[in-house]
Amino acid sequence: MHKLVVANYKMNGNVDFFRSVNVLNKLKVRDTKIVLCPPFLYLPFIKIKNKAISLGVQNLSETINHKSTGEISPIMVKEFKVKYAIIGHSERRAIGETDEMIANKVVNALNHDITPIICVGENNANEGLNVVKSQVKVVLKAIDKNKIDKSREIIFAYEPVWSIGTGKLPTVKDIDKAIKLIKTTAKTLNLKVLYGGSVSGDNYSELMPSMADGFLLGGVSLKLDEFKKIVLGVDK
Ligand code: PGA
């Protein structure tokens, strides 16, 4: 099964940076898929010329209702060849996005042929994984309720919030525990589970033995050489 490396550029970069991201088209990979998620505005500046690379976004509207000032629908992003959407990132949960909103966004994405990358994770290192289980269950329930085809690919990213941008990493054992929990909770779905949180060019190889199907990368995505190193390492 192919691995996936996702770049979450967050609210970083500018026109020049996203033009420079096009050097990634030269990457030669065997069996790894790369998803680049710029801020919406910069989507047109990434010109994909490599079959291994796809575009993603960092958020999507819950609806396709036109009366949604300031929102962006899956129908709109598809015009820019977007195939993936990060949904429920902890930085969005922190500004008020609820499990219910996240579930609506996942359904809206799937109904419009966008593969969701759903972020789940506990806030504190000693908190346990109950919150992860309930975050997954809400999504699962919405998928059932909306009769979404279970063969559709769904991606979860296990991102312990305490690890994001802090340089702190869980152990491989802890990552595997969370991934197993996600896979058993959502066993009826066609799943991939990524790991995200403080992955860098220096530490990614320590995490490679985990069960993760790839990485969701934040800060390191802005350093193109380090990002390439991780992609090539994952592809080996
Ligand atoms: P980080 O962020 O790699 O900078 O820790 C990961 C994320 O927020 O998805």
Boltz pocket constraint, residues with backbone or C-beta under 6 A from the ligand:
constraints:
  - pocket:
      binder: B
      contacts: [[A, 8], [A, 159], [A, 163], [A, 164], [A, 165], [A, 166], [A, 196], [A, 197], [A, 198], [A, 199], [A, 216], [A, 217], [A, 218], [A, 219], [A, 220]]
      max_distance: 6.0
